[in-house]
Amino acid sequence: MIAFVLTVTAQCAILLIILIDALAVCEDRLWALHYWREKNVEVDIVINKKIDVLPIEVKYRANAKHTSISAFRQAFPKIKIPVSIVITKDQLERDGDRLLIPFWLTR
């Protein structure tokens, strides 16, 4: 139970740090910052860059392959989404148009 609480707390703290960084970038460029949720899936951060959209999801765990970004793409098939980002615990890889980036690399 204690490990679960620490993991959830760490993930919330990481999400907050990423959100603050995203907000600063959006304000500098006049982009819009959103959150998307539908039924039991969600994308933590959605940046509307006016010409396309950048979904960002925080999955602070060892295996972050399963995300809600696929559901987001299906919900908005006409929106241009050239790349999506998943912030992970330690994965660094490209999976098609998805970038998995460890949190420490975002600092």
PyMOL commands that set and color helices and strands:
alter all, ss='L'
color gray80, all
select helices_A, chain A and resi 2-29+69-75+103-106
alter helices_A, ss='H'
color red, helices_A
select strands_A, chain A and resi 32-38+41-48+53-59+84-88+93-95+98-102
alter strands_A, ss='S'
color yellow, strands_A
deselect
rebuild
show_as cartoon
